[in-house]
């Protein structure tokens, strides 16, 4: 079975802390994505990556960075967490395919910043 | 820019039909549809490509009007299992998949 695994389902952090959200996929997919989900705002793209060590900004990259050192792993980093980054974070992966391959999502990481 | 979905919410009884619309202000190459049940990850339903090709679900149909940059998802003879939030995602020249704000569908017995 296809699997995208996010390391933590629930995290509680304090303002100013550095936060790492890890995502691993076992499908040998080229593409990986980080989305943020908030009520009424849908899924908003933070960053994506088409290959190892490659990254592209999405629509809301401010306050976030990413790392992709290996094909199967894509990390989202909050250098200094703030309360407005309290949200559900979803990782996804897909095959490289023009027109878009099917996205496979992880179960999400719910982050609360106090 | 996020695509706009309408309606924001739909309430149905089992067996009724529904249409969910998705429109974009930019030229599109493809439209994706996903469904997310409460507390779960979004799940792929369908991709519609420029030129008419479709890939996806057998029991759900959709249309893609390239000239109007619009797509519609058709849910016929709805079942309780159809309940959830439906998201459309649009892809233009930049290859980024941008999702809409979602349509919440509730099906009652």
Backbone of each chain as ProteinMPNN parsed JSONL, in Angstrom:
{"seq_chain_A": "XXXXXXXXXXXXXXXXXXXXXXXXXXXXXXXXXXXXXXXXXXXXXXXXXXXXXXXXXXXXXXXXXXXXXXXXXXXXXXXXXXXXXXXXXXXXXXXXXXXXXXXXXXXXXXXXXX", "coords_chain_A": {"N_chain_A": [[0.831, -1.203, 0.0], [0.406, 2.222, -0.717], [2.128, 4.784, 0.987], [2.283, 7.665, 2.994], [3.942, 9.091, 5.536], [3.675, 11.027, 8.367], [5.586, 12.402, 10.922], [4.65, 13.28, 13.444], [1.483, 13.363, 14.937], [0.26, 15.169, 16.625], [1.39, 18.207, 17.977], [2.639, 20.403, 20.483], [3.918, 23.513, 20.91], [6.019, 26.233, 22.041], [5.933, 29.774, 21.567], [8.476, 31.037, 19.499], [10.03, 28.773, 19.53], [11.945, 26.34, 17.656], [10.668, 24.334, 15.123], [10.278, 21.13, 13.777], [8.79, 19.396, 11.185], [8.309, 16.236, 10.0], [8.252, 14.235, 7.046], [7.736, 11.24, 5.343], [7.826, 9.239, 2.447], [6.998, 6.168, 0.797], [6.99, 5.5, -1.859], [8.699, 6.098, -3.876], [8.351, 8.577, -5.109], [8.777, 11.519, -7.098], [7.823, 14.08, -6.561], [7.114, 16.172, -3.788], [5.117, 17.737, -1.255], [4.158, 20.405, 0.943], [1.334, 21.364, 2.665], [-0.875, 23.686, 4.247], [-3.677, 23.563, 6.341], [-6.523, 25.318, 7.121], [-9.586, 26.236, 8.748], [-12.114, 27.23, 6.528], [-10.29, 28.258, 4.746], [-9.233, 26.31, 3.179], [-6.812, 24.19, 1.546], [-3.606, 25.301, 1.607], [-0.696, 25.912, -0.252], [2.553, 25.56, 0.915], [5.355, 24.939, 0.472], [7.03, 23.154, -2.178], [8.625, 20.323, -3.761], [10.486, 19.076, -6.443], [12.549, 17.378, -6.692], [15.448, 15.832, -5.221], [17.118, 17.979, -2.974], [16.012, 20.145, -4.164], [13.776, 22.886, -4.171], [10.724, 24.723, -4.161], [8.941, 27.745, -3.715], [5.658, 27.945, -2.412], [2.398, 29.297, -2.083], [2.298, 30.49, 0.423], [4.944, 30.881, 1.813], [6.222, 32.32, 3.807], [7.907, 32.463, 6.86], [8.471, 29.844, 6.964], [10.653, 27.068, 6.146], [12.189, 24.508, 4.122], [13.495, 21.159, 3.722], [15.1, 18.818, 1.685], [16.87, 16.26, 1.623], [17.009, 13.617, 0.991], [15.333, 11.462, -1.341], [12.981, 10.319, -0.363], [12.207, 11.794, 1.834], [10.864, 14.73, 3.241], [11.115, 17.692, 4.819], [9.546, 20.076, 6.907], [10.231, 23.215, 8.246], [9.894, 25.349, 10.964], [11.36, 28.146, 11.812], [11.165, 29.947, 13.946], [8.645, 29.577, 15.836], [5.331, 30.91, 15.673], [2.218, 32.124, 17.053], [0.325, 32.396, 15.056], [0.912, 30.357, 13.373], [-0.276, 28.133, 14.234], [-1.962, 25.322, 13.27], [-3.232, 22.791, 10.95], [-1.022, 20.661, 9.34], [-0.308, 19.297, 6.253], [1.313, 16.782, 4.474], [2.213, 15.723, 1.202], [2.677, 13.504, -1.61], [3.651, 12.806, -5.019], [3.863, 11.214, -8.256], [6.06, 12.379, -10.824], [4.431, 14.01, -13.33], [3.093, 15.496, -16.121], [0.289, 17.48, -15.94], [-0.301, 16.521, -13.653], [0.189, 14.091, -11.216], [-1.649, 11.784, -9.209], [-2.174, 12.943, -5.932], [-0.895, 11.769, -2.894], [-1.732, 11.846, 0.394], [-0.442, 12.442, 3.691], [-1.53, 11.779, 7.094], [-1.589, 14.089, 8.486], [-0.326, 16.742, 10.598], [-1.075, 18.175, 13.547], [-0.44, 21.249, 14.733], [0.024, 23.184, 17.587], [0.736, 26.356, 18.714], [1.776, 27.986, 21.505]], "CA_chain_A": [[0.0, 0.0, 0.0], [1.058, 3.516, -0.773], [2.101, 5.36, 2.319], [2.957, 8.906, 3.354], [3.94, 9.088, 6.999], [4.113, 12.254, 9.046], [6.191, 11.889, 12.161], [3.89, 13.599, 14.65], [0.089, 13.742, 14.686], [-0.064, 16.347, 17.447], [2.535, 18.85, 18.637], [2.392, 21.661, 21.172], [5.194, 24.226, 21.029], [5.929, 27.598, 22.558], [6.364, 30.845, 20.663], [9.914, 31.188, 19.402], [10.714, 27.485, 19.395], [12.166, 25.804, 16.312], [9.807, 23.161, 14.958], [10.537, 20.291, 12.602], [7.745, 18.443, 10.803], [8.951, 15.296, 9.09], [7.354, 13.493, 6.165], [8.432, 10.192, 4.597], [6.97, 8.469, 1.534], [7.658, 4.923, 0.412], [6.539, 5.193, -3.213], [9.703, 6.571, -4.83], [7.785, 9.713, -5.83], [9.658, 12.664, -7.275], [7.249, 15.31, -6.025], [6.593, 16.217, -2.426], [4.455, 19.007, -1.0], [3.632, 20.742, 2.264], [0.168, 22.23, 2.676], [-1.426, 24.077, 5.535], [-5.14, 23.55, 6.254], [-7.219, 26.112, 8.128], [-11.026, 26.313, 8.458], [-12.551, 28.297, 5.63], [-9.229, 28.664, 3.813], [-8.843, 25.174, 2.358], [-5.427, 23.723, 1.601], [-2.724, 26.3, 1.0], [0.616, 25.345, -0.512], [3.65, 26.271, 1.574], [6.534, 24.654, -0.344], [7.045, 21.863, -2.827], [9.94, 19.89, -4.228], [10.42, 18.133, -7.559], [13.708, 16.483, -6.718], [16.302, 15.978, -4.049], [17.79, 19.265, -2.795], [15.331, 21.166, -4.94], [12.578, 23.359, -3.504], [10.063, 25.874, -4.765], [7.967, 28.369, -2.824], [4.251, 27.901, -2.746], [1.691, 30.567, -1.935], [2.473, 31.077, 1.765], [6.197, 30.357, 2.357], [6.822, 33.171, 4.834], [7.992, 31.87, 8.188], [8.761, 28.408, 6.821], [11.67, 26.599, 5.216], [12.073, 23.066, 3.897], [14.733, 20.44, 3.432], [14.913, 17.514, 1.048], [18.199, 15.68, 1.441], [16.798, 12.3, 0.374], [14.125, 11.469, -2.165], [11.794, 9.88, 0.358], [11.961, 12.594, 3.036], [10.669, 16.173, 2.998], [10.906, 18.269, 6.148], [9.089, 21.471, 7.023], [10.892, 23.804, 9.416], [9.471, 26.657, 11.439], [12.566, 28.605, 12.496], [10.749, 30.573, 15.197], [7.195, 29.398, 15.754], [4.461, 31.97, 16.174], [0.861, 31.627, 17.313], [-0.448, 32.323, 13.808], [1.27, 29.132, 12.663], [-1.122, 27.058, 14.754], [-2.699, 24.853, 12.107], [-3.013, 21.417, 10.506], [-0.063, 20.614, 8.246], [-0.453, 18.074, 5.467], [2.351, 16.463, 3.511], [1.713, 14.897, 0.105], [3.663, 13.163, -2.635], [3.081, 12.339, -6.283], [4.806, 10.964, -9.339], [6.195, 13.499, -11.766], [3.574, 13.765, -14.469], [2.473, 16.742, -16.545], [-1.136, 17.321, -15.707], [-0.432, 16.174, -12.244], [-0.116, 12.767, -10.75], [-2.485, 11.726, -8.01], [-1.494, 13.26, -4.684], [-1.128, 10.911, -1.742], [-1.553, 12.679, 1.577], [-0.29, 11.908, 5.028], [-2.696, 12.002, 7.958], [-1.543, 15.443, 9.013], [0.284, 17.067, 11.897], [-1.762, 19.345, 14.115], [0.513, 22.021, 15.538], [-0.477, 24.282, 18.407], [1.813, 27.207, 19.216], [1.241, 28.749, 22.648]], "C_chain_A": [[0.863, 1.249, 0.0], [1.008, 4.174, 0.592], [2.921, 6.647, 2.401], [2.815, 9.031, 4.865], [4.476, 10.407, 7.53], [4.47, 11.887, 10.476], [5.338, 12.149, 13.39], [2.462, 13.959, 14.287], [-0.29, 15.02, 15.422], [1.222, 16.893, 18.074], [2.048, 20.119, 19.317], [3.75, 22.308, 21.417], [4.951, 25.624, 21.585], [6.435, 28.575, 21.509], [7.878, 30.988, 20.701], [10.685, 29.888, 19.261], [10.914, 27.132, 17.924], [11.401, 24.49, 16.21], [10.168, 22.435, 13.67], [9.334, 19.368, 12.39], [8.332, 17.551, 9.724], [7.905, 14.529, 8.28], [8.182, 12.491, 5.359], [7.44, 9.462, 3.711], [7.755, 7.261, 1.028], [7.357, 4.523, -1.024], [7.527, 5.623, -4.29], [9.181, 7.727, -5.697], [8.792, 10.846, -5.939], [9.146, 13.896, -6.525], [6.824, 15.156, -4.579], [6.145, 17.635, -2.113], [4.178, 19.162, 0.495], [2.491, 21.735, 2.089], [-0.201, 22.564, 4.116], [-2.945, 24.139, 5.37], [-5.751, 24.301, 7.424], [-8.694, 26.216, 7.761], [-11.359, 27.503, 7.573], [-11.524, 28.726, 4.61], [-8.763, 27.512, 2.937], [-7.414, 24.743, 2.594], [-4.553, 24.749, 0.89], [-1.306, 25.758, 0.927], [1.709, 26.203, 0.112], [4.924, 26.162, 0.727], [6.307, 23.336, -1.074], [8.433, 21.588, -3.389], [9.761, 18.872, -5.336], [11.585, 17.158, -7.574], [14.517, 16.716, -5.449], [17.036, 17.315, -4.107], [17.146, 20.386, -3.599], [14.068, 21.581, -4.194], [12.03, 24.571, -4.235], [9.066, 26.435, -3.756], [6.558, 28.15, -3.353], [3.627, 29.268, -2.542], [1.929, 31.243, -0.592], [3.769, 30.588, 2.403], [6.767, 31.133, 3.545], [6.766, 32.494, 6.201], [8.316, 30.39, 8.172], [9.995, 28.195, 5.943], [11.51, 25.09, 5.1], [13.447, 22.477, 3.614], [14.375, 19.12, 2.772], [16.297, 16.973, 0.693], [18.136, 14.293, 0.797], [15.454, 12.295, -0.323], [12.865, 11.182, -1.338], [11.396, 10.81, 1.502], [11.899, 14.087, 2.709], [10.284, 16.793, 4.334], [10.46, 19.716, 6.047], [9.637, 22.03, 8.324], [10.281, 25.163, 9.708], [10.617, 27.174, 12.31], [12.251, 29.204, 13.862], [9.228, 30.598, 15.211], [6.44, 30.587, 16.328], [3.038, 31.439, 16.288], [0.035, 31.538, 16.033], [-0.03, 31.155, 12.914], [0.592, 27.905, 13.273], [-2.041, 26.606, 13.629], [-2.519, 23.346, 11.948], [-2.086, 21.462, 9.305], [-0.149, 19.249, 7.568], [0.7, 17.955, 4.484], [1.736, 15.592, 2.423], [2.849, 14.577, -0.846], [2.944, 12.72, -3.898], [4.213, 12.005, -7.247], [4.921, 12.215, -10.183], [5.406, 13.16, -13.025], [2.923, 15.075, -14.866], [0.962, 16.551, -16.519], [-1.377, 16.81, -14.316], [-0.668, 14.705, -12.01], [-1.026, 12.872, -9.549], [-1.655, 12.058, -6.785], [-1.89, 12.257, -3.61], [-0.77, 11.72, -0.494], [-1.228, 11.847, 2.806], [-1.49, 12.279, 5.873], [-2.668, 13.356, 8.641], [-0.858, 15.551, 10.359], [-0.403, 18.324, 12.415], [-0.826, 20.032, 15.093], [-0.22, 23.123, 16.292], [0.715, 25.043, 18.952], [1.232, 28.111, 20.3], [2.048, 30.026, 22.884]], "O_chain_A": [[1.913, 1.306, 0.641], [-0.015, 4.135, 1.276], [4.066, 6.716, 1.954], [1.706, 9.073, 5.398], [5.577, 10.839, 7.189], [3.743, 11.154, 11.147], [5.304, 11.317, 14.297], [2.25, 14.789, 13.403], [-1.053, 15.844, 14.918], [2.029, 16.145, 18.626], [1.17, 20.819, 18.811], [4.623, 21.72, 22.054], [3.826, 26.123, 21.595], [7.267, 28.23, 20.67], [8.488, 31.051, 21.768], [11.865, 29.899, 18.911], [10.154, 27.567, 17.059], [11.477, 23.643, 17.099], [10.338, 23.048, 12.617], [8.917, 18.653, 13.301], [8.789, 18.022, 8.683], [6.82, 14.22, 8.772], [9.201, 12.849, 4.767], [6.347, 9.104, 4.152], [8.973, 7.305, 0.854], [7.453, 3.348, -1.376], [7.232, 5.524, -5.481], [9.529, 7.836, -6.872], [9.558, 11.108, -5.011], [9.92, 14.65, -5.937], [6.248, 14.139, -4.192], [6.703, 18.607, -2.623], [3.988, 18.18, 1.212], [2.641, 22.786, 1.466], [0.115, 21.834, 5.056], [-3.448, 24.693, 4.393], [-5.519, 23.955, 8.583], [-9.025, 26.279, 6.577], [-10.941, 28.631, 7.835], [-11.845, 29.484, 3.694], [-7.962, 27.728, 2.027], [-6.869, 24.903, 3.686], [-4.746, 25.026, -0.294], [-0.779, 25.219, 1.9], [1.785, 27.408, -0.126], [5.496, 27.173, 0.32], [5.5, 22.509, -0.651], [9.284, 22.472, -3.482], [8.989, 17.923, -5.202], [11.609, 16.222, -8.374], [14.29, 17.675, -4.711], [17.516, 17.725, -5.164], [17.709, 21.477, -3.692], [13.365, 20.734, -3.644], [12.772, 25.34, -4.846], [8.422, 25.68, -3.028], [6.307, 28.168, -4.557], [4.265, 30.288, -2.801], [1.773, 32.46, -0.485], [3.715, 29.936, 3.446], [7.688, 30.661, 4.212], [5.717, 32.018, 6.635], [8.425, 29.753, 9.22], [10.332, 29.035, 5.108], [10.788, 24.47, 5.88], [14.41, 23.183, 3.315], [13.483, 18.4, 3.22], [16.813, 17.208, -0.4], [19.083, 13.853, 0.145], [14.544, 13.033, 0.055], [11.805, 11.75, -1.601], [10.33, 10.622, 2.088], [12.753, 14.628, 2.007], [9.249, 16.455, 4.909], [10.942, 20.476, 5.206], [9.523, 21.402, 9.376], [10.164, 26.015, 8.827], [10.818, 26.689, 13.423], [12.989, 28.99, 14.824], [8.601, 31.511, 14.673], [6.845, 31.186, 17.324], [2.699, 30.421, 15.685], [-0.859, 30.698, 15.932], [-0.565, 30.989, 11.819], [0.862, 26.774, 12.868], [-2.81, 27.403, 13.093], [-1.771, 22.708, 12.689], [-2.327, 22.211, 8.358], [-0.073, 18.203, 8.211], [1.022, 18.897, 3.761], [0.829, 14.806, 2.699], [3.857, 15.282, -0.889], [1.783, 12.313, -3.859], [5.351, 12.444, -7.083], [3.991, 13.018, -10.249], [5.672, 12.162, -13.696], [2.265, 15.71, -14.041], [0.441, 15.559, -17.028], [-2.515, 16.684, -13.865], [-1.617, 14.13, -12.543], [-1.154, 13.938, -8.945], [-0.56, 11.523, -6.608], [-3.067, 11.939, -3.44], [0.351, 12.21, -0.354], [-1.674, 10.708, 2.946], [-2.37, 13.012, 5.421], [-3.631, 13.73, 9.309], [-0.813, 14.604, 11.144], [-0.325, 19.391, 11.807], [-0.467, 19.48, 16.133], [-0.983, 23.893, 15.709], [1.602, 24.46, 19.577], [0.317, 28.896, 20.049], [1.742, 30.789, 23.8]]}, "seq_chain_B": "XXXXXXXXXXXXXXXXXXXXXXXXXXXXXXXXXXXXXXXXXXXXXXXXXXXXXXXXXXXXXXXXXXXXXXXXXXXXXXXXXXXXXXXXXXXXXXXXXXXXXXXXXXXXX", "coords_chain_B": {"N_chain_B": [[-3.469, 32.365, -7.024], [-6.274, 31.198, -5.304], [-8.587, 28.762, -6.526], [-12.136, 29.24, -6.895], [-14.71, 27.775, -5.119], [-18.064, 26.548, -5.324], [-21.267, 25.364, -4.235], [-20.602, 26.565, -0.837], [-21.439, 24.805, 1.039], [-23.404, 21.818, 1.175], [-26.417, 20.111, 1.712], [-27.832, 16.959, 1.693], [-30.277, 14.363, 1.041], [-30.041, 10.806, 1.123], [-29.614, 9.382, -2.089], [-30.173, 11.659, -3.53], [-29.009, 14.15, -5.911], [-26.005, 16.063, -6.537], [-24.127, 18.988, -7.432], [-20.915, 20.289, -7.632], [-19.04, 23.164, -8.026], [-16.125, 24.646, -9.553], [-14.018, 27.293, -10.114], [-11.577, 29.205, -11.892], [-9.357, 32.004, -12.159], [-7.355, 31.974, -13.956], [-5.631, 30.547, -16.821], [-5.942, 27.087, -17.275], [-4.297, 23.912, -16.917], [-4.912, 21.486, -15.817], [-7.424, 19.978, -13.693], [-7.96, 18.893, -10.438], [-9.758, 16.702, -8.235], [-10.567, 16.104, -4.864], [-11.563, 14.305, -1.912], [-12.23, 14.773, 1.498], [-12.749, 13.151, 4.421], [-14.017, 13.654, 7.729], [-11.425, 14.205, 9.997], [-9.647, 12.702, 8.567], [-7.154, 12.051, 5.961], [-7.068, 13.905, 2.852], [-8.433, 12.361, -0.083], [-7.785, 11.144, -3.302], [-9.934, 11.741, -6.086], [-10.354, 12.394, -8.843], [-8.788, 13.403, -11.913], [-8.86, 15.91, -14.337], [-7.871, 16.65, -17.537], [-6.549, 19.168, -19.711], [-7.831, 19.15, -22.941], [-9.409, 17.0, -22.65], [-8.964, 14.498, -21.494], [-9.599, 12.194, -18.861], [-8.974, 10.983, -15.586], [-9.691, 8.706, -13.146], [-12.21, 8.185, -10.688], [-14.795, 5.751, -10.941], [-17.503, 6.064, -10.271], [-18.044, 8.68, -9.993], [-18.509, 11.64, -11.731], [-17.184, 14.263, -13.801], [-16.744, 17.523, -15.247], [-14.839, 19.636, -17.467], [-14.396, 22.768, -18.438], [-12.452, 24.287, -20.551], [-12.263, 26.778, -21.759], [-13.731, 28.487, -20.149], [-12.396, 28.145, -17.823], [-13.367, 26.426, -15.82], [-14.639, 23.836, -13.68], [-16.816, 21.124, -12.95], [-18.11, 18.931, -10.507], [-19.946, 16.018, -10.41], [-22.202, 14.434, -8.412], [-24.059, 11.695, -8.207], [-27.065, 10.086, -7.172], [-26.591, 10.088, -4.319], [-24.741, 8.71, -1.569], [-24.46, 7.783, 1.909], [-21.772, 7.572, 2.42], [-20.632, 9.499, 0.859], [-20.385, 11.815, 2.218], [-18.45, 14.568, 3.363], [-15.675, 16.834, 2.885], [-15.146, 18.442, -0.123], [-12.535, 19.133, -2.306], [-11.335, 21.145, -4.931], [-8.504, 21.236, -7.052], [-6.327, 23.24, -8.88], [-4.225, 23.422, -11.725], [-1.879, 25.354, -13.378], [0.306, 26.996, -15.651], [2.545, 27.018, -14.042], [2.867, 24.632, -12.774], [2.204, 24.266, -10.123], [-0.015, 22.894, -7.817], [-2.931, 24.214, -6.81], [-5.258, 24.515, -4.281], [-8.817, 24.894, -3.756], [-11.154, 26.43, -1.403], [-12.878, 24.553, -0.467], [-15.842, 22.455, -0.35], [-18.383, 21.597, 1.743], [-20.065, 18.626, 2.143], [-22.965, 17.049, 3.23], [-24.646, 14.079, 3.752], [-27.734, 12.753, 4.517], [-29.707, 10.087, 5.994]], "CA_chain_B": [[-4.819, 32.641, -6.559], [-7.053, 29.996, -5.08], [-9.841, 28.634, -7.271], [-13.336, 29.491, -6.097], [-15.661, 26.669, -5.136], [-19.433, 26.825, -4.908], [-21.535, 26.143, -3.025], [-19.694, 26.297, 0.278], [-21.964, 23.65, 1.771], [-24.565, 21.167, 0.577], [-27.048, 19.085, 2.543], [-28.622, 16.093, 0.823], [-30.756, 13.068, 1.532], [-29.546, 9.697, 0.297], [-30.271, 9.227, -3.377], [-30.251, 12.93, -4.248], [-27.838, 14.513, -6.7], [-25.382, 17.346, -6.209], [-23.079, 19.488, -8.326], [-19.97, 21.204, -6.991], [-18.355, 23.912, -9.072], [-14.784, 25.154, -9.264], [-13.635, 28.202, -11.197], [-10.28, 29.834, -11.714], [-9.165, 33.238, -12.928], [-6.206, 31.802, -14.848], [-5.706, 29.411, -17.743], [-5.674, 25.847, -16.551], [-3.875, 22.708, -17.626], [-5.649, 20.356, -15.252], [-8.201, 20.17, -12.469], [-8.01, 17.704, -9.581], [-10.797, 16.675, -7.2], [-10.258, 15.276, -3.696], [-12.559, 14.293, -0.84], [-11.658, 14.592, 2.826], [-13.69, 12.848, 5.498], [-13.63, 14.298, 8.981], [-10.329, 13.583, 10.722], [-8.825, 11.858, 7.699], [-6.42, 12.737, 4.9], [-7.777, 13.999, 1.565], [-8.263, 11.195, -0.958], [-7.943, 11.462, -4.714], [-11.13, 11.299, -6.805], [-10.336, 12.516, -10.291], [-8.031, 14.45, -12.598], [-9.333, 16.253, -15.678], [-6.785, 17.315, -18.241], [-6.819, 19.963, -20.909], [-7.915, 18.239, -24.073], [-10.532, 16.094, -22.441], [-8.67, 13.23, -20.83], [-9.974, 12.114, -17.446], [-8.441, 9.829, -14.877], [-10.195, 8.654, -11.778], [-13.263, 7.422, -10.054], [-15.825, 5.268, -11.854], [-18.875, 6.418, -9.903], [-18.184, 10.128, -9.896], [-18.156, 12.244, -13.011], [-16.844, 15.678, -13.735], [-16.517, 18.185, -16.527], [-13.794, 20.651, -17.449], [-14.58, 23.734, -19.514], [-11.153, 24.958, -20.626], [-12.43, 28.187, -22.154], [-14.23, 29.239, -18.995], [-11.573, 27.78, -16.655], [-14.284, 25.929, -14.801], [-14.887, 22.407, -13.608], [-17.93, 20.743, -12.091], [-18.121, 17.548, -10.032], [-21.324, 15.546, -10.352], [-22.419, 13.325, -7.488], [-25.405, 11.225, -8.47], [-27.591, 9.07, -6.25], [-25.618, 10.187, -3.223], [-24.745, 7.727, -0.487], [-23.953, 8.325, 3.171], [-20.307, 7.596, 2.349], [-20.191, 10.664, 0.089], [-20.224, 12.959, 3.121], [-17.076, 15.022, 3.548], [-15.355, 18.105, 2.249], [-14.601, 18.245, -1.46], [-11.615, 20.186, -2.728], [-10.764, 21.12, -6.264], [-7.155, 21.776, -7.164], [-6.084, 23.634, -10.26], [-2.818, 23.499, -12.129], [-1.664, 26.168, -14.563], [1.63, 26.868, -16.275], [3.645, 26.935, -13.065], [2.895, 23.275, -12.241], [1.791, 24.174, -8.731], [-1.412, 22.522, -7.625], [-3.515, 25.141, -5.841], [-6.581, 24.032, -3.893], [-9.864, 25.817, -3.346], [-11.462, 26.464, 0.021], [-13.629, 23.361, -0.11], [-17.305, 22.393, -0.256], [-18.768, 20.576, 2.72], [-21.258, 17.875, 1.727], [-23.513, 16.15, 4.245], [-25.73, 13.246, 3.252], [-28.507, 12.173, 5.613], [-30.576, 8.954, 5.57]], "C_chain_B": [[-5.604, 31.338, -6.434], [-8.254, 29.95, -6.008], [-11.01, 28.825, -6.316], [-14.288, 28.319, -6.24], [-17.041, 27.148, -4.704], [-20.28, 25.575, -5.093], [-20.513, 25.841, -1.933], [-20.122, 25.057, 1.052], [-23.218, 23.132, 1.084], [-25.102, 20.132, 1.568], [-27.985, 18.272, 1.655], [-29.233, 14.955, 1.614], [-30.19, 12.0, 0.601], [-30.332, 9.608, -1.005], [-30.377, 10.512, -4.175], [-28.936, 13.216, -4.966], [-27.28, 15.858, -6.239], [-24.343, 17.698, -7.267], [-22.214, 20.47, -7.55], [-19.15, 21.851, -8.085], [-17.029, 24.481, -8.594], [-14.395, 26.07, -10.412], [-12.336, 28.91, -10.847], [-10.197, 31.074, -12.579], [-8.014, 33.114, -13.926], [-6.415, 30.589, -15.742], [-5.231, 28.149, -17.039], [-5.177, 24.754, -17.472], [-4.643, 21.497, -17.11], [-6.423, 20.788, -14.028], [-8.226, 18.833, -11.722], [-9.193, 17.837, -8.63], [-10.409, 15.682, -6.116], [-11.41, 15.358, -2.71], [-11.85, 14.019, 0.477], [-12.771, 14.329, 3.824], [-13.124, 13.405, 6.799], [-12.521, 13.516, 9.687], [-9.417, 12.704, 9.883], [-8.076, 12.699, 6.672], [-7.295, 12.877, 3.657], [-7.438, 12.793, 0.689], [-8.603, 11.598, -2.382], [-9.257, 10.918, -5.275], [-10.888, 11.281, -8.313], [-9.375, 13.606, -10.744], [-8.659, 14.658, -13.963], [-8.252, 17.082, -16.343], [-7.301, 18.142, -19.401], [-6.794, 19.023, -22.108], [-8.91, 17.125, -23.866], [-10.231, 14.797, -21.721], [-9.074, 13.301, -19.36], [-9.334, 10.873, -16.842], [-9.074, 9.808, -13.497], [-11.347, 7.736, -11.547], [-14.343, 7.007, -11.037], [-17.2, 5.831, -11.541], [-19.082, 7.913, -9.749], [-17.75, 10.709, -11.229], [-17.883, 13.724, -12.841], [-16.663, 16.208, -15.14], [-15.469, 19.265, -16.358], [-14.008, 21.537, -18.675], [-13.315, 24.594, -19.582], [-11.3, 26.447, -20.934], [-12.878, 29.038, -20.978], [-13.403, 28.992, -17.744], [-12.449, 27.303, -15.499], [-14.367, 24.408, -14.84], [-16.073, 22.174, -12.686], [-17.823, 19.264, -11.753], [-19.558, 17.132, -9.825], [-21.403, 14.316, -9.457], [-23.861, 12.888, -7.653], [-25.791, 10.124, -7.502], [-26.709, 8.974, -5.015], [-25.842, 9.123, -2.144], [-24.191, 8.382, 0.768], [-22.438, 8.482, 3.123], [-19.77, 8.774, 1.546], [-19.948, 11.886, 0.985], [-18.75, 13.29, 3.317], [-16.907, 16.383, 2.924], [-14.654, 17.827, 0.931], [-13.734, 19.444, -1.834], [-11.303, 20.039, -4.207], [-9.377, 21.729, -6.196], [-6.899, 22.099, -8.623], [-4.598, 23.792, -10.522], [-2.744, 24.32, -13.405], [-0.277, 25.942, -15.113], [2.736, 26.583, -15.278], [3.771, 25.561, -12.437], [2.57, 23.169, -10.756], [0.318, 23.804, -8.685], [-1.965, 23.365, -6.488], [-4.943, 24.703, -5.557], [-7.532, 25.166, -3.553], [-10.167, 25.672, -1.859], [-12.365, 25.317, 0.465], [-15.128, 23.542, -0.107], [-17.661, 21.263, 0.686], [-20.084, 19.939, 2.285], [-21.695, 16.965, 2.863], [-24.69, 15.408, 3.648], [-26.408, 12.59, 4.447], [-29.383, 11.045, 5.099], [-31.963, 9.454, 5.201]], "O_chain_B": [[-5.597, 30.496, -7.332], [-8.881, 30.979, -6.258], [-10.899, 28.607, -5.11], [-14.631, 27.919, -7.352], [-17.178, 28.022, -3.849], [-20.037, 24.8, -6.018], [-19.664, 24.964, -2.092], [-19.3, 24.353, 1.638], [-23.987, 23.891, 0.493], [-24.341, 19.381, 2.179], [-28.828, 18.829, 0.951], [-28.778, 14.622, 2.708], [-29.899, 12.267, -0.564], [-31.556, 9.742, -1.019], [-30.643, 10.469, -5.376], [-27.901, 12.615, -4.677], [-27.981, 16.673, -5.639], [-23.761, 16.823, -7.907], [-22.726, 21.375, -6.891], [-18.627, 21.171, -8.968], [-16.834, 24.758, -7.411], [-14.439, 25.658, -11.571], [-12.037, 29.176, -9.683], [-10.876, 31.185, -13.6], [-7.733, 34.059, -14.664], [-7.249, 29.726, -15.469], [-4.243, 28.158, -16.305], [-5.566, 24.667, -18.636], [-4.981, 20.594, -17.875], [-6.132, 21.811, -13.407], [-8.481, 17.782, -12.31], [-9.584, 18.945, -8.263], [-9.98, 14.565, -6.404], [-12.142, 16.348, -2.671], [-10.984, 13.148, 0.563], [-13.632, 15.18, 4.047], [-11.917, 13.598, 6.942], [-12.659, 12.32, 9.944], [-8.525, 12.04, 10.41], [-8.324, 13.897, 6.528], [-8.178, 12.049, 3.433], [-6.321, 12.277, 0.714], [-9.581, 12.303, -2.63], [-9.649, 9.788, -4.984], [-11.175, 10.29, -8.983], [-9.175, 14.603, -10.05], [-8.957, 13.694, -14.667], [-7.779, 18.077, -15.795], [-8.343, 17.851, -19.988], [-5.879, 18.217, -22.273], [-9.224, 16.384, -24.798], [-11.154, 14.062, -21.37], [-8.911, 14.33, -18.704], [-9.176, 9.848, -17.507], [-8.997, 10.792, -12.762], [-11.447, 6.657, -12.13], [-14.766, 7.806, -11.873], [-17.993, 6.055, -12.456], [-20.178, 8.36, -9.41], [-16.73, 10.304, -11.787], [-18.299, 14.347, -11.864], [-16.457, 15.454, -16.091], [-15.234, 19.752, -15.252], [-13.82, 21.098, -19.81], [-13.13, 25.508, -18.779], [-10.542, 27.271, -20.422], [-12.448, 30.182, -20.834], [-13.684, 29.58, -16.7], [-12.284, 27.728, -14.356], [-14.19, 23.782, -15.885], [-16.303, 22.941, -11.751], [-17.487, 18.444, -12.607], [-20.312, 17.82, -9.136], [-20.76, 13.298, -9.711], [-24.782, 13.618, -7.287], [-24.954, 9.332, -7.068], [-26.155, 7.919, -4.708], [-26.967, 8.71, -1.86], [-23.53, 9.418, 0.696], [-21.885, 9.41, 3.712], [-18.564, 9.02, 1.553], [-19.366, 12.876, 0.542], [-17.91, 12.397, 3.423], [-17.873, 17.009, 2.488], [-13.685, 17.069, 0.878], [-14.138, 20.599, -1.699], [-11.037, 18.935, -4.684], [-9.11, 22.62, -5.389], [-7.225, 21.303, -9.504], [-3.831, 24.23, -9.665], [-3.436, 24.04, -14.384], [0.256, 24.834, -15.052], [3.751, 25.978, -15.625], [4.685, 25.331, -11.645], [2.653, 22.08, -10.188], [-0.493, 24.349, -9.434], [-1.526, 23.248, -5.345], [-5.744, 24.538, -6.477], [-7.12, 26.244, -3.125], [-9.524, 24.897, -1.15], [-12.589, 25.137, 1.662], [-15.631, 24.645, 0.11], [-17.288, 20.111, 0.46], [-21.085, 20.626, 2.085], [-20.893, 16.198, 3.396], [-25.615, 16.015, 3.108], [-25.757, 11.957, 5.279], [-29.763, 11.028, 3.928], [-32.825, 8.661, 4.824]]}, "name": "protein", "num_of_chains": 2, "seq": "XXXXXXXXXXXXXXXXXXXXXXXXXXXXXXXXXXXXXXXXXXXXXXXXXXXXXXXXXXXXXXXXXXXXXXXXXXXXXXXXXXXXXXXXXXXXXXXXXXXXXXXXXXXXXXXXXXXXXXXXXXXXXXXXXXXXXXXXXXXXXXXXXXXXXXXXXXXXXXXXXXXXXXXXXXXXXXXXXXXXXXXXXXXXXXXXXXXXXXXXXXXXXXXXXXXXXXXXXXXXXXX"}
